[in-house]
Amino acid sequence: MRVQFEFSDTAIKELDTLKEKLNAKSRGEVINHALGVLKWLVNEKFEKESKIIVERKNAPSKEVVFPQLETKEEWRKQQILYS
């Protein structure tokens, strides 16, 4: 299936940078990877009620905060995008 999106010039540059870093064949491949990461995040956060933690060398661990996904109510408001 083909889908068309409108992106700002800045977003296209970011998408192309990610395409290069990931050695992806297309912008669509980058978007598919991003969708997979978002699906994983939502599953971990809401279905499994996990905390997402980032560990860095020589720095304290931090919980990753996603303000737009912080409550199930907020997610339910956005869920229409995925139905």
MIVOZA-373500 format. One record per atom (N, C-alpha, C, O): atom name; residue number from 1; z, y, x. Coordinates in steps of 0.1 Angstrom, whole numbers, plus 2048, in hexadecimal, padded with zeros to 3 digits. Layout:
BEGIN
  baza  lumkol   up  north  east
    CA     NUM    Z      Y     X
...
// end
This chain:
BEGIN
  baza  lumkol   up  north  east
     N       1  800    7F4   808
    CA       1  800    800   800
     C       1  800    80C   809
     O       1  807    80D   813
     N       2  7F9    816   805
    CA       2  7F8    823   80D
     C       2  800    82D   806
     O       2  7FF    82F   7F9
     N       3  808    835   80D
    CA       3  810    840   808
     C       3  80E    84C   811
     O       3  80C    84B   81D
     N       4  80D    857   80A
    CA       4  80B    864   812
     C       4  817    86D   811
     O       4  81D    86E   806
     N       5  81B    872   81D
    CA       5  826    87B   81D
     C       5  822    889   823
     O       5  817    88A   82A
     N       6  829    893   820
    CA       6  827    8A0   826
     C       6  833    8A3   830
     O       6  83F    8A2   82C
     N       7  830    8A6   83C
    CA       7  83A    8A8   846
     C       7  838    8B6   84C
     O       7  82C    8BB   84D
     N       8  842    8BD   850
    CA       8  841    8C9   858
     C       8  83B    8C6   865
     O       8  83B    8BB   86A
     N       9  837    8D1   86C
    CA       9  832    8CF   87A
     C       9  83D    8C9   883
     O       9  83A    8C1   88B
     N      10  849    8CE   881
    CA      10  854    8C9   889
     C      10  857    8BB   887
     O      10  859    8B3   890
     N      11  856    8B7   87A
    CA      11  859    8A9   877
     C      11  84E    8A0   87D
     O      11  851    894   881
     N      12  841    8A4   87D
    CA      12  836    89C   882
     C      12  838    89B   891
     O      12  836    890   897
     N      13  83D    8A5   898
    CA      13  83F    8A4   8A6
     C      13  84A    89A   8A9
     O      13  84A    893   8B3
     N      14  855    89B   8A1
    CA      14  860    891   8A3
     C      14  85B    883   8A0
     O      14  85F    87A   8A7
     N      15  853    881   896
    CA      15  84E    874   893
     C      15  845    86F   89E
     O      15  846    863   8A2
     N      16  83D    877   8A4
    CA      16  835    873   8AF
     C      16  83D    870   8BC
     O      16  839    867   8C3
     N      17  848    878   8BE
    CA      17  850    875   8C9
     C      17  857    867   8C7
     O      17  858    860   8D1
     N      18  85C    864   8BB
    CA      18  861    857   8B9
     C      18  857    84C   8BA
     O      18  85A    841   8C0
     N      19  84B    84F   8B6
    CA      19  840    845   8B7
     C      19  83E    841   8C6
     O      19  83D    836   8C9
     N      20  83E    84B   8CF
    CA      20  83D    849   8DD
     C      20  849    841   8E3
     O      20  847    838   8EA
     N      21  855    846   8DF
    CA      21  861    840   8E5
     C      21  862    831   8E0
     O      21  867    829   8E8
     N      22  85E    82E   8D4
    CA      22  85F    820   8CF
     C      22  852    818   8D2
     O      22  852    80C   8CF
     N      23  848    81F   8D8
    CA      23  83C    818   8DB
     C      23  836    812   8CE
     O      23  830    807   8CE
     N      24  837    81A   8C3
    CA      24  832    815   8B6
     C      24  823    818   8B6
     O      24  81D    821   8BC
     N      25  81C    810   8AD
    CA      25  80E    811   8AC
     C      25  80A    81D   8A3
     O      25  7FF    822   8A4
     N      26  813    821   89A
    CA      26  80F    82B   890
     C      26  81C    832   88C
     O      26  827    82E   88E
     N      27  819    83E   885
    CA      27  824    845   87F
     C      27  82B    83D   874
     O      27  837    83D   872
     N      28  822    835   86D
    CA      28  827    82D   862
     C      28  831    822   867
     O      28  83B    81F   861
     N      29  82E    81D   873
    CA      29  837    813   879
     C      29  845    819   87C
     O      29  84F    813   87A
     N      30  845    826   881
    CA      30  851    82D   883
     C      30  859    82F   876
     O      30  865    82D   875
     N      31  852    833   86B
    CA      31  858    835   85E
     C      31  85E    828   859
     O      31  868    827   853
     N      32  856    81D   85B
    CA      32  85B    80F   856
     C      32  868    80C   85E
     O      32  871    806   858
     N      33  869    80E   86B
    CA      33  875    80C   873
     C      33  880    814   86D
     O      33  88C    80F   86C
     N      34  87E    821   86B
    CA      34  888    82A   865
     C      34  88D    825   858
     O      34  899    826   855
     N      35  884    820   850
    CA      35  889    81B   843
     C      35  891    80F   844
     O      35  89B    80D   83D
     N      36  88E    806   84E
    CA      36  896    7FB   851
     C      36  8A4    7FE   856
     O      36  8AE    7F8   852
     N      37  8A5    809   85E
    CA      37  8B2    80D   863
     C      37  8BA    813   857
     O      37  8C6    811   856
     N      38  8B4    81B   84E
    CA      38  8BB    820   843
     C      38  8C0    815   839
     O      38  8CB    816   835
     N      39  8B7    80B   837
    CA      39  8BC    800   82F
     C      39  8C8    7F9   835
     O      39  8D1    7F6   82E
     N      40  8C7    7F7   842
    CA      40  8D3    7F1   849
     C      40  8DF    7F9   847
     O      40  8EA    7F4   844
     N      41  8DE    806   849
    CA      41  8E9    80F   849
     C      41  8EF    80F   83B
     O      41  8FB    80E   839
     N      42  8E7    810   831
    CA      42  8EC    810   823
     C      42  8F3    803   820
     O      42  8FE    803   819
     N      43  8ED    7F8   824
    CA      43  8F3    7EB   822
     C      43  901    7EA   829
     O      43  90B    7E6   823
     N      44  902    7EE   835
    CA      44  90E    7ED   83D
     C      44  919    7F6   837
     O      44  924    7F3   835
     N      45  915    802   833
    CA      45  91E    80D   82F
     C      45  923    80A   821
     O      45  92F    80B   81E
     N      46  91A    806   818
    CA      46  91E    805   809
     C      46  920    7F6   805
     O      46  929    7F4   7FD
     N      47  918    7ED   80A
    CA      47  91A    7DF   805
     C      47  925    7D9   80D
     O      47  92D    7D1   807
     N      48  926    7DB   81A
    CA      48  930    7D4   822
     C      48  93B    7DD   825
     O      48  945    7D9   82B
     N      49  93A    7EA   821
    CA      49  945    7F4   824
     C      49  949    7F5   833
     O      49  954    7F6   836
     N      50  93E    7F5   83B
    CA      50  941    7F5   84A
     C      50  942    804   84E
     O      50  93D    80D   848
     N      51  948    805   85A
    CA      51  948    812   861
     C      51  93D    811   86C
     O      51  93D    806   872
     N      52  935    81B   86E
    CA      52  92B    81B   878
     C      52  931    823   884
     O      52  934    82E   883
     N      53  933    81C   88F
    CA      53  939    821   89B
     C      53  92F    822   8A6
     O      53  927    819   8A9
     N      54  92F    82D   8AE
    CA      54  927    82F   8BA
     C      54  930    82E   8C6
     O      54  93A    835   8C6
     N      55  92D    826   8CF
    CA      55  935    825   8DC
     C      55  92B    829   8E7
     O      55  920    825   8E8
     N      56  931    833   8EF
    CA      56  929    838   8FA
     C      56  931    836   907
     O      56  93D    835   907
     N      57  929    834   912
    CA      57  930    833   91F
     C      57  938    840   921
     O      57  933    84B   91F
     N      58  944    83E   926
    CA      58  94C    849   92B
     C      58  94F    854   920
     O      58  951    85F   923
     N      59  94F    84F   913
    CA      59  952    858   908
     C      59  959    850   8FD
     O      59  957    844   8FC
     N      60  961    857   8F6
    CA      60  968    850   8EB
     C      60  95E    84B   8E0
     O      60  954    851   8DE
     N      61  962    840   8D9
    CA      61  95A    83C   8CE
     C      61  95B    845   8C2
     O      61  965    84C   8C1
     N      62  950    847   8BB
    CA      62  950    850   8AF
     C      62  94A    849   8A3
     O      62  941    841   8A5
     N      63  950    84B   898
    CA      63  94A    847   88B
     C      63  93E    850   888
     O      63  93F    85C   889
     N      64  933    84A   884
    CA      64  927    851   880
     C      64  929    855   872
     O      64  92C    84D   869
     N      65  926    862   86F
    CA      65  928    868   862
     C      65  91A    86C   85D
     O      65  913    873   864
     N      66  917    868   851
    CA      66  90B    86B   84A
     C      66  90F    873   83D
     O      66  911    86C   833
     N      67  910    880   83E
    CA      67  915    887   832
     C      67  90E    885   825
     O      67  914    884   81B
     N      68  900    883   826
    CA      68  8F9    880   819
     C      68  8FB    872   814
     O      68  8F7    870   809
     N      69  902    86A   81B
    CA      69  904    85C   817
     C      69  913    859   816
     O      69  917    84D   816
     N      70  91C    863   817
    CA      70  92A    860   818
     C      70  931    85A   80C
     O      70  93B    854   80E
     N      71  92C    85C   800
    CA      71  932    856   7F5
     C      71  928    84E   7ED
     O      71  91C    850   7ED
     N      72  92D    843   7E6
    CA      72  925    83B   7DE
     C      72  91E    843   7D3
     O      72  913    841   7CF
     N      73  926    84D   7CE
    CA      73  920    855   7C3
     C      73  914    85D   7C8
     O      73  90A    85E   7C1
     N      74  915    862   7D4
    CA      74  90A    86A   7DA
     C      74  8FE    860   7DC
     O      74  8F3    864   7D9
     N      75  901    854   7E1
    CA      75  8F6    84A   7E3
     C      75  8F0    847   7D6
     O      75  8E4    846   7D5
     N      76  8F8    845   7CB
    CA      76  8F2    841   7BE
     C      76  8E9    84C   7B9
     O      76  8DF    84A   7B3
     N      77  8ED    859   7BC
    CA      77  8E4    864   7B8
     C      77  8D7    863   7BF
     O      77  8CC    866   7B9
     N      78  8D7    85E   7CC
    CA      78  8CB    85D   7D3
     C      78  8C3    850   7D1
     O      78  8B8    84F   7D5
     N      79  8CA    847   7CB
    CA      79  8C5    839   7CA
     C      79  8B8    839   7C2
     O      79  8B0    830   7C4
     N      80  8B5    842   7BA
    CA      80  8A9    843   7B2
     C      80  89D    842   7BB
     O      80  892    83E   7B8
     N      81  89E    847   7C8
    CA      81  893    847   7D1
     C      81  88F    839   7D5
     O      81  884    837   7D9
     N      82  898    82F   7D3
    CA      82  895    822   7D8
     C      82  894    818   7CC
     O      82  892    80C   7CF
     N      83  894    81D   7C0
    CA      83  892    814   7B5
     C      83  884    811   7B1
     O      83  881    80A   7A8
// end
